[in-house]
Amino acid sequence: MTSDQIWQPLVEELACLQRADRKAEFWLRDDDAVDPAPALDRLLDLTGKFTVPVTLAVIPALTDEKLVVRLDEAPHATVAVHGWAHRNHAPEDQKKQELGAHRPREAVLDDLARGLSHITGLHGARAVPMLVPPWNRIDAGFVSDLGSIGFAALSVYGPPKPASVAVINCNVDIMDWHGTRGCRDHGLLVQSIIAQLRHAFDGGEPVGLLTHHLVHDESAWLFLERLFTVTARTEACAWLPIRTLIGRSAGRAIPGKV
């Protein structure tokens, strides 16, 4: 199958939306940023070229002013809080988790508050008070405390659950973590995006694309460039800044919910 054939279903889906005067909504989150690096440059250059806002989930304990200087040249990038140190505290027989019930509650919340303070102090207005838990996992018992330590939003992976803060989840991960550890098959990714678009128009969430620039193979970069190209060719698409999504979802947050 040629590249054009792989992407044709999405082209046709977007054409249908445009004829119906509807708009497909996308947003992009990229995890594990710490320092300037060639892969980060490539991500920022590519998203900048297509005017795609990108939210970088930055690991607070491992980052400093060097990233601030680099992002000063990337006004389309915002910064979220990626846990504290991206360190696993779960036993070997459990899934990796930094924000689990394996440590005292106060220690976990102190780490998160310190992470938010560090990221905000470094990045100022570029920082958004959104928590992105490492490995997309957080013990449900901590979610109700996020607002009290300054967070306005939470972003993991999968269908959102009601919470006391805005929940802005990713739902299409381009990486094949359990197989090749490279990019997933492009045709399967296109089908996943189409399915999410249809779900969005049934009351679901926008397409939340999840990337990890540090481990991208050439197939991952090719996929992103082609997706940005396809979505740029139609007025039926919008790549939304994270603050737009947080503002929209804040009204759906449920006080008292975990």
The 8 nearest C-alpha neighbors of each residue, nearest first, counted from 0:
[[1, 4, 5, 2, 3, 186, 6, 185],
 [0, 2, 4, 3, 5, 6, 7, 186],
 [1, 3, 5, 4, 6, 0, 7, 185],
 [4, 2, 6, 1, 5, 7, 0, 8],
 [3, 5, 7, 1, 2, 6, 0, 8],
 [6, 4, 2, 186, 3, 7, 1, 0],
 [5, 7, 3, 4, 9, 8, 2, 10],
 [6, 8, 10, 4, 9, 5, 3, 11],
 [9, 7, 11, 10, 6, 12, 5, 189],
 [10, 8, 12, 11, 7, 6, 13, 193],
 [11, 9, 7, 13, 8, 12, 14, 6],
 [10, 12, 14, 8, 9, 13, 7, 15],
 [13, 11, 9, 15, 14, 10, 8, 16],
 [12, 14, 16, 10, 15, 11, 9, 235],
 [13, 15, 11, 17, 16, 12, 10, 18],
 [16, 14, 18, 12, 13, 17, 11, 19],
 [17, 15, 13, 21, 19, 14, 18, 20],
 [16, 18, 20, 235, 14, 19, 15, 21],
 [19, 17, 15, 20, 16, 14, 21, 13],
 [18, 20, 16, 17, 21, 15, 14, 22],
 [21, 19, 17, 18, 16, 22, 235, 15],
 [22, 20, 16, 19, 17, 235, 23, 18],
 [21, 23, 235, 236, 24, 16, 20, 237],
 [22, 24, 236, 235, 237, 196, 25, 21],
 [23, 25, 237, 205, 236, 238, 22, 206],
 [26, 24, 206, 238, 205, 207, 239, 237],
 [25, 27, 207, 239, 238, 208, 206, 240],
 [26, 28, 208, 53, 207, 209, 54, 29],
 [29, 27, 54, 209, 53, 55, 208, 210],
 [28, 30, 210, 55, 211, 209, 56, 54],
 [29, 31, 56, 211, 32, 55, 210, 28],
 [32, 30, 57, 56, 58, 33, 211, 29],
 [33, 31, 57, 30, 56, 34, 55, 58],
 [32, 34, 62, 57, 58, 61, 31, 66],
 [35, 33, 66, 36, 62, 32, 65, 63],
 [34, 36, 66, 39, 69, 65, 33, 37],
 [35, 37, 39, 38, 34, 40, 213, 41],
 [36, 38, 40, 39, 41, 35, 42, 213],
 [39, 37, 41, 40, 36, 212, 213, 42],
 [40, 38, 42, 36, 41, 37, 43, 212],
 [41, 39, 37, 43, 38, 42, 44, 36],
 [40, 42, 38, 44, 39, 43, 45, 37],
 [41, 43, 39, 45, 40, 44, 46, 38],
 [42, 44, 40, 46, 45, 41, 47, 39],
 [43, 45, 47, 41, 42, 46, 40, 48],
 [44, 46, 48, 42, 47, 43, 41, 49],
 [47, 45, 51, 43, 49, 48, 44, 50],
 [46, 48, 50, 44, 45, 49, 43, 51],
 [47, 49, 45, 46, 50, 44, 51, 43],
 [48, 50, 46, 47, 51, 227, 45, 231],
 [51, 49, 47, 48, 46, 52, 75, 238],
 [50, 52, 46, 49, 238, 47, 53, 75],
 [53, 51, 75, 240, 76, 50, 239, 238],
 [54, 52, 76, 27, 28, 51, 55, 77],
 [53, 55, 28, 77, 78, 76, 29, 27],
 [54, 56, 78, 29, 57, 30, 28, 79],
 [55, 57, 30, 79, 81, 80, 31, 78],
 [56, 58, 32, 81, 80, 31, 33, 55],
 [57, 59, 81, 61, 60, 84, 33, 83],
 [60, 58, 114, 83, 61, 62, 57, 118],
 [61, 59, 84, 83, 58, 62, 114, 117],
 [60, 62, 59, 58, 33, 84, 63, 34],
 [61, 63, 33, 59, 60, 34, 58, 66],
 [64, 62, 65, 66, 61, 67, 121, 34],
 [63, 65, 67, 66, 68, 121, 62, 122],
 [66, 64, 68, 67, 63, 34, 69, 35],
 [65, 67, 69, 34, 64, 68, 35, 70],
 [68, 66, 64, 70, 65, 69, 122, 71],
 [67, 69, 71, 65, 66, 70, 64, 72],
 [70, 68, 66, 71, 67, 72, 35, 65],
 [71, 69, 73, 72, 67, 68, 66, 76],
 [70, 72, 68, 69, 73, 67, 74, 66],
 [71, 73, 70, 69, 74, 68, 75, 43],
 [74, 72, 70, 75, 71, 76, 43, 47],
 [73, 75, 76, 72, 71, 70, 77, 125],
 [74, 76, 52, 73, 53, 47, 77, 51],
 [77, 75, 53, 74, 73, 54, 52, 78],
 [76, 78, 54, 125, 126, 55, 53, 75],
 [79, 77, 126, 55, 54, 56, 127, 125],
 [78, 80, 56, 129, 127, 55, 126, 57],
 [79, 81, 130, 57, 56, 82, 131, 115],
 [82, 80, 131, 58, 56, 57, 132, 133],
 [83, 81, 132, 80, 133, 85, 111, 84],
 [82, 84, 59, 114, 60, 110, 58, 85],
 [83, 85, 60, 86, 58, 82, 59, 61],
 [86, 84, 133, 83, 82, 97, 58, 87],
 [87, 85, 84, 97, 88, 96, 83, 133],
 [86, 88, 97, 96, 95, 89, 85, 90],
 [87, 89, 97, 96, 101, 86, 90, 95],
 [88, 90, 96, 95, 87, 93, 101, 91],
 [91, 89, 92, 93, 88, 94, 95, 101],
 [90, 92, 93, 89, 94, 95, 88, 87],
 [91, 93, 90, 94, 89, 95, 88, 96],
 [94, 92, 91, 90, 89, 95, 96, 88],
 [95, 93, 96, 89, 92, 91, 90, 134],
 [94, 96, 87, 89, 93, 134, 97, 88],
 [97, 95, 87, 98, 89, 99, 88, 136],
 [96, 98, 87, 88, 86, 99, 85, 133],
 [99, 97, 137, 96, 138, 107, 136, 132],
 [98, 100, 138, 101, 137, 96, 97, 102],
 [99, 101, 102, 138, 98, 103, 104, 140],
 [100, 102, 99, 89, 88, 103, 98, 90],
 [103, 101, 100, 104, 106, 107, 99, 88],
 [104, 102, 106, 105, 107, 101, 100, 108],
 [103, 105, 107, 106, 108, 102, 100, 141],
 [104, 106, 108, 103, 107, 109, 102, 110],
 [107, 105, 109, 103, 104, 108, 110, 102],
 [106, 108, 110, 104, 109, 105, 111, 98],
 [107, 109, 111, 105, 110, 106, 112, 104],
 [110, 108, 106, 112, 111, 107, 105, 113],
 [111, 109, 113, 107, 108, 112, 83, 114],
 [110, 112, 114, 108, 113, 109, 83, 82],
 [113, 111, 109, 115, 114, 110, 148, 108],
 [112, 114, 116, 110, 111, 115, 109, 117],
 [115, 113, 111, 117, 59, 83, 112, 116],
 [114, 116, 112, 118, 117, 113, 119, 80],
 [115, 117, 113, 119, 114, 118, 120, 112],
 [116, 118, 120, 114, 115, 119, 113, 121],
 [117, 119, 121, 115, 120, 116, 122, 59],
 [120, 118, 123, 116, 122, 121, 126, 117],
 [119, 121, 117, 118, 123, 122, 116, 115],
 [122, 120, 118, 119, 123, 117, 64, 67],
 [121, 123, 119, 125, 126, 120, 118, 67],
 [124, 122, 119, 125, 126, 120, 121, 118],
 [123, 125, 126, 122, 127, 119, 77, 78],
 [124, 126, 77, 122, 123, 78, 127, 76],
 [127, 125, 78, 124, 122, 119, 123, 77],
 [126, 128, 79, 129, 78, 125, 77, 242],
 [129, 127, 150, 151, 152, 79, 126, 130],
 [128, 130, 152, 79, 153, 127, 150, 151],
 [131, 129, 153, 80, 132, 81, 154, 79],
 [130, 132, 81, 154, 80, 155, 153, 82],
 [133, 131, 135, 82, 81, 136, 130, 137],
 [134, 132, 135, 85, 82, 81, 136, 131],
 [133, 135, 136, 132, 96, 95, 97, 155],
 [136, 134, 155, 132, 133, 156, 131, 137],
 [137, 135, 134, 132, 96, 133, 138, 98],
 [136, 138, 98, 99, 132, 139, 135, 96],
 [137, 139, 99, 140, 141, 98, 100, 136],
 [140, 138, 141, 142, 137, 257, 143, 99],
 [139, 141, 138, 142, 257, 143, 144, 100],
 [140, 142, 139, 144, 143, 138, 145, 137],
 [143, 141, 257, 144, 145, 139, 140, 162],
 [142, 144, 257, 141, 145, 163, 256, 140],
 [145, 143, 142, 147, 141, 146, 148, 108],
 [146, 144, 150, 142, 147, 148, 143, 149],
 [147, 145, 150, 149, 148, 144, 151, 164],
 [146, 148, 144, 145, 149, 150, 143, 151],
 [149, 147, 146, 145, 112, 150, 144, 108],
 [148, 150, 146, 147, 145, 151, 128, 112],
 [151, 149, 128, 146, 145, 152, 129, 148],
 [150, 152, 128, 164, 129, 146, 165, 149],
 [153, 151, 165, 129, 164, 166, 150, 130],
 [154, 152, 130, 166, 129, 131, 167, 165],
 [153, 155, 168, 167, 131, 166, 130, 152],
 [154, 156, 135, 168, 131, 169, 132, 153],
 [157, 155, 169, 168, 170, 135, 154, 158],
 [156, 158, 170, 168, 169, 159, 155, 171],
 [157, 159, 160, 168, 156, 170, 204, 169],
 [160, 158, 168, 166, 157, 161, 167, 156],
 [159, 161, 162, 158, 166, 257, 157, 168],
 [162, 160, 253, 256, 252, 159, 163, 257],
 [163, 161, 256, 257, 164, 253, 252, 160],
 [162, 164, 254, 253, 252, 256, 255, 143],
 [165, 163, 152, 252, 162, 151, 166, 146],
 [164, 166, 152, 249, 248, 252, 245, 153],
 [167, 165, 153, 152, 154, 168, 159, 164],
 [168, 166, 154, 153, 165, 169, 245, 244],
 [169, 167, 154, 155, 156, 166, 159, 157],
 [168, 170, 207, 156, 208, 209, 171, 157],
 [169, 171, 157, 207, 156, 168, 208, 206],
 [172, 170, 208, 207, 209, 169, 173, 191],
 [173, 171, 209, 174, 208, 210, 170, 169],
 [172, 174, 183, 182, 210, 171, 209, 175],
 [175, 173, 182, 183, 172, 181, 176, 180],
 [176, 174, 180, 183, 178, 181, 182, 177],
 [177, 175, 180, 174, 178, 179, 181, 182],
 [176, 178, 175, 180, 179, 174, 181, 183],
 [179, 177, 175, 180, 176, 181, 183, 174],
 [178, 180, 181, 175, 177, 176, 182, 183],
 [181, 179, 176, 175, 178, 174, 177, 182],
 [180, 182, 179, 175, 174, 216, 183, 215],
 [183, 181, 174, 219, 175, 173, 218, 184],
 [184, 182, 175, 174, 173, 185, 181, 188],
 [183, 185, 187, 186, 188, 182, 175, 173],
 [186, 184, 188, 187, 183, 189, 222, 5],
 [185, 187, 189, 5, 188, 184, 190, 6],
 [188, 186, 190, 184, 189, 185, 191, 183],
 [187, 189, 191, 185, 190, 186, 192, 184],
 [188, 190, 186, 192, 191, 187, 185, 193],
 [189, 191, 187, 193, 188, 192, 194, 186],
 [192, 190, 188, 194, 189, 193, 187, 195],
 [193, 191, 195, 189, 194, 190, 196, 188],
 [192, 194, 196, 190, 195, 191, 189, 197],
 [195, 193, 191, 197, 192, 196, 190, 198],
 [194, 196, 198, 192, 197, 193, 206, 199],
 [197, 195, 199, 193, 198, 194, 192, 206],
 [196, 198, 194, 200, 199, 195, 193, 201],
 [197, 199, 195, 201, 203, 196, 200, 194],
 [200, 198, 203, 204, 196, 202, 201, 197],
 [199, 201, 197, 202, 198, 203, 196, 204],
 [202, 200, 198, 199, 203, 197, 196, 204],
 [201, 203, 199, 200, 198, 204, 197, 205],
 [204, 202, 199, 198, 201, 200, 205, 195],
 [203, 205, 199, 206, 202, 198, 195, 207],
 [206, 204, 24, 25, 199, 207, 196, 203],
 [205, 207, 25, 195, 208, 24, 26, 196],
 [208, 206, 169, 26, 170, 25, 27, 205],
 [207, 209, 27, 171, 169, 172, 206, 26],
 [208, 210, 172, 28, 29, 169, 171, 27],
 [209, 211, 29, 212, 173, 28, 172, 30],
 [212, 210, 30, 29, 213, 214, 215, 31],
 [211, 213, 215, 214, 38, 210, 39, 42],
 [214, 212, 211, 38, 215, 39, 31, 32],
 [213, 215, 212, 211, 216, 181, 180, 38],
 [216, 214, 212, 219, 213, 211, 181, 217],
 [215, 217, 218, 219, 181, 214, 182, 220],
 [218, 216, 220, 219, 221, 215, 182, 222],
 [217, 219, 221, 216, 220, 182, 222, 181],
 [220, 218, 182, 222, 216, 217, 221, 215],
 [219, 221, 217, 223, 222, 218, 224, 215],
 [222, 220, 218, 224, 219, 223, 217, 225],
 [221, 223, 219, 225, 220, 224, 226, 218],
 [224, 222, 226, 220, 225, 221, 227, 219],
 [225, 223, 221, 227, 226, 222, 228, 220],
 [224, 226, 228, 222, 223, 227, 221, 229],
 [227, 225, 223, 229, 228, 224, 222, 230],
 [226, 228, 224, 230, 225, 229, 231, 223],
 [227, 229, 225, 231, 226, 230, 224, 232],
 [230, 228, 226, 231, 232, 227, 225, 10],
 [229, 231, 227, 232, 228, 236, 233, 226],
 [232, 230, 228, 229, 233, 227, 49, 236],
 [233, 231, 229, 230, 228, 234, 236, 227],
 [234, 232, 235, 231, 230, 236, 13, 229],
 [233, 235, 236, 17, 232, 231, 22, 237],
 [234, 236, 22, 17, 233, 23, 13, 16],
 [237, 235, 23, 22, 234, 230, 24, 233],
 [236, 238, 24, 239, 25, 23, 22, 235],
 [239, 237, 25, 26, 51, 24, 52, 236],
 [238, 240, 26, 237, 25, 241, 243, 52],
 [241, 239, 52, 242, 243, 26, 238, 244],
 [240, 242, 244, 243, 245, 239, 54, 26],
 [243, 241, 245, 244, 240, 246, 127, 239],
 [244, 242, 246, 241, 240, 245, 247, 239],
 [243, 245, 247, 241, 242, 246, 248, 240],
 [246, 244, 242, 248, 247, 243, 249, 165],
 [247, 245, 243, 249, 244, 248, 242, 250],
 [246, 248, 244, 245, 249, 243, 250, 251],
 [249, 247, 245, 165, 251, 250, 246, 244],
 [250, 248, 165, 252, 246, 251, 247, 245],
 [249, 251, 248, 252, 247, 246, 165, 253],
 [250, 252, 248, 249, 253, 165, 247, 161],
 [253, 251, 163, 164, 249, 165, 250, 162],
 [252, 254, 163, 256, 162, 255, 251, 161],
 [255, 253, 163, 256, 252, 162, 164, 143],
 [254, 256, 163, 253, 257, 143, 162, 252],
 [257, 255, 162, 163, 254, 253, 143, 161],
 [256, 143, 162, 142, 163, 139, 255, 140]]
